[in-house]
Amino acid sequence: MDVPTPGPQHAGARPGLGVACKDREILRRYFARHPRTSVTPRIRVKPRRPILLGVLRMIPRQLQRQLFNWLYTSGAWIYDPLTILLFAGEWREWQRSVLPLLHGDHILDLGCGTGQLLPDLAGRASLVVGLDRSTAMLRRARRRAEASRARLVRGEAQALPFRTAAFTTIVSTFPAEYILDRQVQAEITRVLTPGGRLVVVVSGTIKQWAWWQLPLRLALRLFYRSANRSGRYAGVGLTGGTLPGEWRRAPSRRGHAMVWVAERRG
């Protein structure tokens, strides 16, 4: 640390820190009158987190990325049973919370995953399309899509392969943070019809846990941290006001889901 050389403005400095000799007598007299005066620099250092603690906090993030990468590729086969196990059967209820909020009969399931929601959507619309970037996920969704006559499309949310104003509603259940990307939001706005609706199930909360589910609850806290993301969505204000919306609380048997509902201005 560089310590500035005391001058006349440093009246409390001790001799020997670069003070001119002619000032030393003045300073000697001062300290004789004030023997308890301390000029030791008081530096307020912000406590730093131990490196080990920082590393330990990074491990769950790394594990989370690896787990999700595995689930969306070679581990797609276990995705559905895992959601049932981890979320005590609430996952499907949270997904279905979009159904009363659908608008029109041309529906896009953005990030459809294994297609769990496609049959429910197909019963309420004449056109249902599921889009996902994961080939493994779409492979698992194929049977559901064929049974419900829904279409599957592999693509990126940043460049939706659809014409302008193609859908009356876009739904997305538990999407990753790509939904906050400005390019994604612009694409959502483009493919929605005027007055079209965006319905996003952002998070789910379980209020009642059985005793044997406590280890699962700890695992969720470690690997899945989206329950408090609603503030980020509100702060971004999806599409910067192009899609004004509001929060809806959708109750389930043992908890609730937080749903963001927005409409495209004409």
CORKA-V89307 format. One record per pair of residues at least 4 apart in sequence whose ideal C-beta (glycine too) atoms are under 8 Angstrom apart, sorted by the first residue. I is the first residue (numbers start at 0). GAP is how many residues later the second one is. Records with the same first field share a line. If there is no record, write none. Layout:
I = GAP / GAP
This chain:
0 = 42
2 = 14 / 38
3 = 6
4 = 12 / 13
5 = 4 / 7 / 11 / 12 / 13
6 = 12
7 = 15
10 = 19
11 = 25 / 27
12 = 4 / 6 / 14 / 26
13 = 13 / 17 / 25
14 = 4 / 8 / 9 / 12 / 13
18 = 4 / 5 / 8
19 = 4
22 = 4
23 = 4
24 = 4
25 = 4
26 = 4
27 = 4
28 = 4
29 = 4 / 7
30 = 4 / 6
48 = 4 / 5
49 = 4
50 = 4
51 = 4
52 = 4
53 = 4
54 = 4
56 = 4
57 = 4
58 = 4
59 = 4 / 162 / 163
60 = 4
61 = 4
62 = 4 / 159 / 160
63 = 4 / 159 / 160 / 161
64 = 4
65 = 4
66 = 4 / 156
67 = 4 / 108
68 = 4
69 = 4 / 5
70 = 4 / 5 / 7 / 8 / 11
71 = 4 / 62 / 64 / 65
72 = 61 / 63
73 = 62
74 = 4
75 = 38 / 58 / 60 / 61 / 63 / 64
76 = 63
77 = 4
78 = 4 / 34 / 35 / 58 / 61
79 = 4 / 34 / 36 / 60
80 = 4
81 = 4
82 = 4 / 8
83 = 5 / 7 / 8
84 = 131
85 = 5 / 130 / 133 / 134 / 138
86 = 4 / 7 / 117 / 119 / 133
87 = 118 / 121 / 122 / 125 / 128 / 166
88 = 4 / 164
89 = 4 / 114 / 116 / 162 / 163 / 164 / 165
90 = 4 / 113
91 = 4 / 24
92 = 4 / 159 / 160 / 164
93 = 79 / 80 / 107 / 110 / 156 / 158 / 163
94 = 21 / 22 / 25 / 78 / 106
95 = 21 / 24
96 = 4 / 104 / 153 / 155 / 160 / 162
97 = 4 / 19 / 73 / 75 / 101 / 103 / 161
98 = 21 / 22 / 25
100 = 68 / 96 / 98 / 147 / 158 / 160
101 = 5 / 19 / 22 / 23 / 67 / 69 / 95 / 97
102 = 65 / 66 / 92 / 93 / 94
103 = 21 / 63 / 64 / 65 / 89 / 92 / 93
104 = 19 / 20 / 21 / 22 / 63
105 = 19 / 20 / 21 / 60 / 61 / 62 / 63 / 87
106 = 14 / 17 / 18 / 20 / 21 / 22 / 60 / 61 / 62 / 63 / 64
107 = 21 / 22 / 23 / 54 / 58 / 59 / 61 / 62 / 63 / 83
108 = 6 / 8 / 9 / 12 / 19 / 20 / 21 / 22 / 41 / 62 / 63
109 = 21 / 47 / 60 / 61 / 62 / 65 / 78
110 = 20 / 21 / 46 / 61 / 62 / 64 / 65 / 67
111 = 5 / 6 / 18 / 19 / 20 / 25 / 26 / 29 / 40
112 = 19 / 21 / 24 / 27 / 28
113 = 23 / 26 / 27 / 30
114 = 15 / 23 / 25 / 26 / 27 / 29 / 30 / 35 / 37
115 = 28
116 = 4 / 54 / 56
117 = 4 / 10 / 12 / 23 / 26 / 27 / 30 / 32
118 = 4 / 25 / 28 / 29 / 31
119 = 4
120 = 4 / 7 / 27 / 29 / 50
121 = 6 / 26 / 27 / 28
122 = 25
124 = 44
126 = 24
127 = 20 / 21 / 22 / 23
128 = 21 / 22 / 23 / 24 / 33 / 38
129 = 8 / 11 / 15 / 20 / 21 / 22 / 23
130 = 21 / 22 / 23 / 24 / 26 / 29
131 = 5 / 6 / 9 / 20 / 22
132 = 21 / 22 / 23 / 24
133 = 4
134 = 4 / 19
135 = 4
136 = 4
137 = 4 / 14 / 16
140 = 4 / 11
141 = 4 / 10
142 = 4
143 = 4 / 6
144 = 4 / 5 / 6 / 7
152 = 8
154 = 4 / 5 / 6
155 = 4
156 = 21 / 22 / 24 / 27 / 30
157 = 20 / 23 / 25 / 26 / 29
158 = 24 / 28
159 = 27 / 28 / 30 / 31
161 = 4 / 5 / 29
162 = 28
163 = 26 / 27
164 = 25 / 26 / 27 / 28 / 29 / 31
165 = 25 / 27
166 = 24 / 25 / 26 / 29
167 = 24 / 25 / 28 / 29
168 = 27 / 28 / 29 / 30
169 = 18 / 21 / 22 / 26 / 27 / 28 / 29
170 = 27 / 28 / 29 / 30
171 = 7 / 26 / 27 / 28 / 29
172 = 27 / 28
173 = 27 / 28 / 29 / 30 / 52
174 = 4 / 25
176 = 4 / 52
177 = 6
178 = 5 / 6 / 21 / 54 / 59
179 = 4 / 5 / 52 / 53 / 56 / 58
180 = 4
181 = 4 / 57 / 58
182 = 4
183 = 4
184 = 4 / 53 / 54 / 55 / 57 / 58
185 = 4 / 53
186 = 4
187 = 4 / 10 / 51 / 55
188 = 50 / 53 / 54 / 75
191 = 4 / 5 / 6 / 51 / 72
192 = 71
193 = 70 / 71 / 72
194 = 68 / 69 / 71
195 = 67 / 68
196 = 64 / 65 / 66 / 67
197 = 40 / 45 / 47 / 62 / 63 / 64 / 65 / 66
198 = 60 / 61 / 62
199 = 33 / 38 / 59 / 60 / 61
200 = 49 / 56 / 57 / 58
201 = 24 / 27 / 28 / 31 / 55 / 56 / 57 / 58
202 = 23 / 24 / 25 / 26 / 27 / 54 / 55
203 = 23 / 48 / 51 / 52 / 53 / 54
204 = 22 / 50 / 51 / 52 / 53
205 = 11 / 48 / 49
206 = 47 / 48 / 49
207 = 46 / 47
208 = 4 / 5 / 7 / 8
212 = 4
213 = 4
214 = 4
215 = 4
216 = 4
217 = 4
218 = 4
219 = 4
220 = 4
228 = 4
229 = 4 / 17 / 28 / 30
230 = 4
231 = 4
232 = 5 / 27
233 = 13
235 = 4
236 = 4 / 7
237 = 4 / 5 / 7 / 22 / 24
238 = 4 / 23
241 = 22 / 23
242 = 19 / 20 / 21 / 22
243 = 18 / 19 / 21
244 = 15 / 16 / 17 / 18
245 = 14 / 15 / 16
246 = 11 / 12 / 13 / 14
247 = 10 / 11 / 12 / 13
248 = 7 / 8 / 9 / 10
249 = 6 / 7 / 8 / 9
250 = 4 / 5
251 = 4 / 5
